[in-house]
Amino acid sequence: MHHWRMTEMEKLHIMEQLRAEELCTKKARFYLTQTRDPAIQGLLQQCIDKGQRHISTLNNLLRDAGLSGMAAQH
């Protein structure tokens, strides 16, 4: 596997975004359990799915930069 160099600032920005995406997804999951409106449930599920894709992408960036251990430490 080819690793590319990531600056400390890039790593910090990715870690910050990863935490934000995880918090957003966590909140959407909570709100999903609180609503009975199918339209709102659908929108929240879309938010959760998109958040999971973003989390996966950010973790992949860290892994590809050789920082896979960092993804779990945030």
MOLIN-V339144 format. One record per residue. N is the residue number from 1. PHI is phi in radians with two decimals (NA if undefined). D_CENTER is the distance of its C-alpha to the mean C-alpha in Angstrom with 1 decimal. Layout:
n->N phi->PHI d_center->D_CENTER
n->N phi->PHI d_center->D_CENTER
This chain:
n->1 phi->NA d_center->23.0
n->2 phi->-1.60 d_center->23.0
n->3 phi->-1.75 d_center->21.1
n->4 phi->-1.95 d_center->20.9
n->5 phi->-1.46 d_center->21.2
n->6 phi->-2.04 d_center->18.5
n->7 phi->-1.25 d_center->19.9
n->8 phi->-1.06 d_center->19.1
n->9 phi->-1.13 d_center->18.1
n->10 phi->-1.08 d_center->15.7
n->11 phi->-1.06 d_center->14.2
n->12 phi->-1.10 d_center->14.1
n->13 phi->-1.14 d_center->12.5
n->14 phi->-1.15 d_center->9.6
n->15 phi->-1.10 d_center->9.4
n->16 phi->-1.11 d_center->9.8
n->17 phi->-1.16 d_center->7.2
n->18 phi->-1.07 d_center->4.6
n->19 phi->-1.08 d_center->6.8
n->20 phi->-1.13 d_center->7.1
n->21 phi->-1.13 d_center->4.1
n->22 phi->-1.14 d_center->4.9
n->23 phi->-1.14 d_center->8.3
n->24 phi->-1.06 d_center->8.4
n->25 phi->-1.14 d_center->7.7
n->26 phi->-1.06 d_center->10.1
n->27 phi->-1.14 d_center->12.5
n->28 phi->-1.09 d_center->12.6
n->29 phi->-1.09 d_center->13.4
n->30 phi->-1.09 d_center->16.1
n->31 phi->-1.09 d_center->17.5
n->32 phi->-1.06 d_center->17.7
n->33 phi->-1.30 d_center->20.0
n->34 phi->-1.67 d_center->22.1
n->35 phi->-1.83 d_center->23.1
n->36 phi->-1.96 d_center->25.8
n->37 phi->-1.32 d_center->25.7
n->38 phi->-1.04 d_center->24.7
n->39 phi->-1.15 d_center->23.7
n->40 phi->-1.20 d_center->21.3
n->41 phi->-1.03 d_center->19.9
n->42 phi->-1.10 d_center->19.4
n->43 phi->-1.12 d_center->17.6
n->44 phi->-1.12 d_center->15.3
n->45 phi->-1.12 d_center->14.7
n->46 phi->-1.09 d_center->13.9
n->47 phi->-1.08 d_center->11.3
n->48 phi->-1.09 d_center->9.7
n->49 phi->-1.08 d_center->10.1
n->50 phi->-1.15 d_center->8.7
n->51 phi->-1.06 d_center->5.5
n->52 phi->-1.11 d_center->5.6
n->53 phi->-1.12 d_center->6.9
n->54 phi->-1.11 d_center->4.7
n->55 phi->-1.05 d_center->2.4
n->56 phi->-1.09 d_center->6.1
n->57 phi->-1.09 d_center->7.4
n->58 phi->-1.12 d_center->6.4
n->59 phi->-1.10 d_center->7.6
n->60 phi->-1.13 d_center->10.5
n->61 phi->-1.04 d_center->11.4
n->62 phi->-1.13 d_center->11.9
n->63 phi->-1.11 d_center->13.7
n->64 phi->-1.13 d_center->15.8
n->65 phi->-1.53 d_center->16.8
n->66 phi->1.41 d_center->18.1
n->67 phi->-2.04 d_center->15.7
n->68 phi->-1.06 d_center->14.3
n->69 phi->-1.16 d_center->15.6
n->70 phi->-1.22 d_center->13.7
n->71 phi->-1.07 d_center->10.2
n->72 phi->-1.49 d_center->11.7
n->73 phi->-1.61 d_center->13.6
n->74 phi->-1.08 d_center->11.4
